[in-house]
Amino acid sequence: MAGFIYLLCAATSLFCSWLLWSGFRRRRVRLLFWASLCFLGLAGENVMLYIDKEVVPNVDLSMYRLLVGLASVAVLVYGLVWEAD
């Protein structure tokens, strides 16, 4: 059951990323671009969580997952700081 939740979270993040990307393509607001990249990275983090816990439970991928999450949030912070009007 936990694996299903991990994949559902990944799908939700991917859907949010797609919505933000389509909003960026329509309005060309750069913050939407950075937010879509952030959510794409968070979807990748959730996929890595599924792989870590369900596919290869004897291998610890937590450091890689956290690095992907940190990079995703760093992209969003960069967009918030440098794209502010």
WOCORTA-V528935 format. One record per residue. N is the residue number from 1. RES is the residue in three letters. SS is DSSP state (2 for helix, 1 for strand, 0 for the rest). NEAR is the number of other C-alpha atoms within 8 Angstrom. Layout:
N | RES | SS | NEAR
N | RES | SS | NEAR
//
This chain:
1 | MET | 0 | 4
2 | ALA | 2 | 5
3 | GLY | 2 | 9
4 | PHE | 2 | 7
5 | ILE | 2 | 8
6 | TYR | 2 | 12
7 | LEU | 2 | 11
8 | LEU | 2 | 8
9 | CYS | 2 | 10
10 | ALA | 2 | 14
11 | ALA | 2 | 9
12 | THR | 2 | 9
13 | SER | 2 | 12
14 | LEU | 2 | 11
15 | PHE | 2 | 8
16 | CYS | 2 | 10
17 | SER | 2 | 14
18 | TRP | 2 | 9
19 | LEU | 2 | 9
20 | LEU | 2 | 12
21 | TRP | 2 | 11
22 | SER | 2 | 8
23 | GLY | 2 | 10
24 | PHE | 2 | 12
25 | ARG | 2 | 7
26 | ARG | 2 | 6
27 | ARG | 2 | 6
28 | ARG | 0 | 8
29 | VAL | 0 | 7
30 | ARG | 2 | 9
31 | LEU | 2 | 9
32 | LEU | 2 | 12
33 | PHE | 2 | 11
34 | TRP | 2 | 12
35 | ALA | 2 | 13
36 | SER | 2 | 14
37 | LEU | 2 | 12
38 | CYS | 2 | 13
39 | PHE | 2 | 13
40 | LEU | 2 | 12
41 | GLY | 2 | 12
42 | LEU | 2 | 13
43 | ALA | 2 | 14
44 | GLY | 2 | 10
45 | GLU | 2 | 13
46 | ASN | 2 | 12
47 | VAL | 2 | 11
48 | MET | 2 | 10
49 | LEU | 2 | 12
50 | TYR | 2 | 12
51 | ILE | 2 | 10
52 | ASP | 2 | 13
53 | LYS | 2 | 9
54 | GLU | 2 | 8
55 | VAL | 2 | 7
56 | VAL | 0 | 8
57 | PRO | 0 | 9
58 | ASN | 0 | 4
59 | VAL | 0 | 6
60 | ASP | 0 | 7
61 | LEU | 0 | 9
62 | SER | 2 | 8
63 | MET | 2 | 7
64 | TYR | 2 | 7
65 | ARG | 2 | 11
66 | LEU | 2 | 9
67 | LEU | 2 | 8
68 | VAL | 2 | 12
69 | GLY | 2 | 11
70 | LEU | 2 | 8
71 | ALA | 2 | 9
72 | SER | 2 | 14
73 | VAL | 2 | 9
74 | ALA | 2 | 8
75 | VAL | 2 | 12
76 | LEU | 2 | 12
77 | VAL | 2 | 8
78 | TYR | 2 | 10
79 | GLY | 2 | 13
80 | LEU | 2 | 9
81 | VAL | 2 | 7
82 | TRP | 2 | 6
83 | GLU | 0 | 9
84 | ALA | 0 | 6
85 | ASP | 0 | 2
//
